[in-house]
Amino acid sequence: MSVPQVSLGPEGPMVSQFVYGTMRLGDGEGMKDPQSILQRIDACYTYEELLGSALKLRPGLREKIQIITKTNIVIPSSHWGYEVKVKHYNSSAEHIRSQVERSLRVLHTDFLDIVLLHRLDYLMDADEVAGVMTELKNEGKVRHWGVSNHTVHQVELLQSRLSFPLVTNQIELSVTHLQPLDDGTLDQCQKLRISPMLWSPLGGGKLFDRENTDQQIQRIQKAISDVSHELNDLPEDLVAYAWLLRHPSKPVILLGTNNRQRMQSVRDLYDRNIRLDLQQWYSIWEASKGHPVP
């Protein structure tokens, strides 16, 4: 069974429930025919050149995938064509447009499926940002807009200036990082009927470090191991994914691996029709929090 598609929002788009993230695109084997399992690629400007080179070598690949990229982070680099001394955010209309144009050029495409504002910019002018978003959407250069790592209030502010819906908020969520469950982020996703995209879904690999002495990690490891045994020894990374997928916001999971076998293994969740029951889900929640529900 292939990985199913979900609708990010009421007005789309339809996307794979697991996404290939390009953070490690240049590592190891890199990207080898990833469309066989994933139909979508998450990128940002720091990885786009590698992805663009692959797309140039294989022109037919572009029509088989969806590309998500990001804008508004400026890091010290020769990339900008001017001196940058301090890492900062730039959500000006000029910067957003220039970065979209660069992405189109580097990726050898005439449109981007989704562009995300990468980080919450304290100096964001919502009217200015909404204006350039609308222009680029109307020009056909960006089909959908979303945000990444934004608070509930920041999403509300930006959405209040737009005539079309934001389609996602890409956030950190894992069994080791539960903040979005408590700060209203996932509640807002349900309210707006948008699916969150989840980065670092395995806690940066900490879950599988058996020498980790952190008490929270050790509790989680035991809870996941117990659930794994209950599910006929389901691999523990798939237990962690199943825990995330149990949330009713219908999350999309961002994979940070180039390991083809690990990417393909997510199919087992669907082949085996895995769905954690309430006690399994809350046993892992309890292990992460260190206490039972009130």
N, C-alpha and C positions, 0 to 999 in steps of 0.2 A: 504494500500500500504506500502511495506517495504521501508526502507531507501535505496536509490540507491547506487551503487558502481561507483567509478570513477577511472581512471588510474592515478597513481601518476606521471608517466612519460611515454615517448615513449616505454620504455622497461619494464613498469609495476612498481610495482604490482597493481592489482585491489584491492581497499579498500573501505570500507564504508565511505560515505561522512560525517558521524558523528562518532566520536571515543570516547570510554570510557577512561577517564584519571584516573590513579590510585592514584592521590594525596590524595584523601579522601577515599581510599579503606578501611582503618581501622575505619572510622567513621560510626556511625549509623548502618544501616542494612548491609553496605558493599556490596560485590558483590553477588547478588542473580540472577543467571541465566541470565547474561547480554547478552549472545549471542542471546537471543530472539529478540533483536533490533540491537545490534552492533556485528560485526564480528571481531572486532579488539580491542586490548587493548594497551594503551600507558603506559609505565612503566619507571622507572629508578631505579638505584640500591637501593635507600632508601626505595622503596616500593616493591621490588621484592620478599622479603621473604614472605610477606602476600599473594601475588599472587601465589608464588610457593606452598604455603601450600594449597591453593584452588585447584590448578591443581593436586596436589598429591592426594587429596581427591576425585577428579573427573577426572580420567585419560582420559576419552573420550572427555573432554572439549578442550584439546589442539588442536585437529584436526579441531575444529569448529571455532577457532579464529586465528587472526594474532597478533603477539607480536612485539611491538616496544619498545626498551629500549635505554638508553643513556650512554655515558661514557665521562670522562675527568674532571669532578668536583671532587675535594678532599676536604672534610669538616672534621673538628676536630671530631674524632669518634674512638671508639675502633674497628670499623669494619676493619680497614686496617692492623692490626697486628703490627703496628709500631706507634710511637708518631707523631701526626699531630697537630701542634700548630696554623697554619695559613691556613685558607681556600684558596685554590689555584686551578689552572688548571694543568693537567698533560696529555699531548698528546703524550707522548713517546710511542714507539712501545711496549715496555715491559708492560706499564700500560694498554694500550688499549687491548692487548691480555689477560692480567690477568683478566681484568674486563669482557671481553666476556666469558672467561672460567668460571668465577664465575657465571655469569648470566645463562649460560647453566646448571650449576650444581644446582643452587638455584631454577631455574624454572622447573627443571626436564624435560628438552628437549634437543634434539641434534642439534637444529638449531634455530636461531633467524631470524624473517622475515625482520626486519629493525633495524639497530643500527644507532643512531645519535650522532655526536660530540655535546655535550650539550651546550657548550659556546665557544665563540671566545677566543682562547688561544694566547696571545701575543707572546709566545715563541714557537709556533707550527713550526716544521720543516716539510714543506709540503711533501718533498720526503720521509721522515721517516713514516709519517702518511699514505701516499698513499701506501707505501710498505706493511705495516701491514694490511691495508684494503684489498689489493689485495690478500694477503696470506690467510686471514680468509674467504674471498669470495671463493677462489679456493678450500679451504678445506671443503666448504659446511656448515660452522658454521654460517656465516652471508649471507643471500640471497641478501640483498640490503643495501646500505649505504646512509646516508643523514646527514644533519647538523641541528643545532638548534641555533637560535639567532645569526646567522652569517651575516656579512655585504656583500654587493655585491662584493667587492674586495676580501674578504676572500674566498667566494665561487669560484670566478674566479681562484684564486691561487690554491686551492685544486683540482678543476676540471681539471686544466691544467696538473696535474701530474697523472691523472687517465685514464685508458683505457676504463672504463665503466662510465656511468653517475650517478651522485648523484641523488636521486629520490625526495628529498624534502628539504625545509628549514622550520623548525618549528619556527614560529615567534609570537610575541604578536600583535594582531590587533583587534580592536573593535571600536565602534562608539566614544569611549572616547580616543582612542589612534590611530591616523591616520598616524603616522610616515612612515610606510612601503609604503603608497600611494605616499609619496613625496621623499623618499630617494633612489628610484630605485629598492627596493627589489622585489616588485610585478612585475615591468617591467622585471626584470631578470627572474622571474619565467615564464613569458610568452615567453621570448626569448628562454629559455631552454626547454620550454614545460613541466615544472614540476608543480605540484600542491602544494602550500604552505599548511602547517598545522597550524592552528590558535589556540593559547592558550589564556586564559582569554578573550573569545569572548564577555562576558557580562560586561567587565570592573571590574571584581572582585566583582560584585554584586552592585556596586555604582548606577547603573541605576535605581534600584528599591527601593532606600532609599529615601522616600518622605521627610525626615527631612534633607536631605543634602542641605546645603546652598551654595554650589559651583555654580556659575552662569552658567558655561558650562554644568554641570549635569542638572540643572533646564531647560536650553534651550533644551537639548537633550530629556529629559523626555517629554516635551510638544510636540516636533516634532514627537517622537515615538507614543505618544498618538493620535496625529492627524492622522498619517498613520494607526494606529490600527483601528480607527473609519472608515476610508475609506475602509478598508479591512474587514468590517463586524465584528469588534471587535476581530480581531486576537490577541491572547495573546501577550503582549509587548515583552516578551523574544523571541518569534518567529519572530516578526518584526526585532529585532536586528540581529537574525540569517539570515533572508532574506536579510537584507542590506549587510551582508558579502558575502552571496552566489551570489549576483548580480554581483560580480567582475568576469571578464572573465578569470582570472587565475584558476578558478575552485577549490576554496579552500576546504580543509577538516577541519571540526570544531571539536575541542577537548572539550568534555563535562567534567566539573569538579563537577559532582553531583552524589550522590548515590540514589537520589529520582527516583524510578522506573517510577512514573507517568510523571515526567518532561522528562525523557529519551524517554518515549513512545510518548510524545506530539510532538516531532519533526516530526513525521509522518504526522501531519496535514499540514505541509508545502507542502508535496507532494500530499496528498489526495485532498487538495484544490487548487493545482497547483499555489501556491503563487510565484509571481515574481514582485518585485517593479518596477514601471515605473520610467522614468528618473527624473521626478519632485519629486516623493516621495524620491528617493535615494538622490538627491541633497538637498532636504529640511533638511534631517538629517545631511548631510555633513555640510551644512551652520550653523546648530545649534551647531555642534561640534566646528567648526572653529570660529564662532562668527561674520562671515561676508559672504556676497554672493561671488560667483565666480567672478574673475576679469572681 
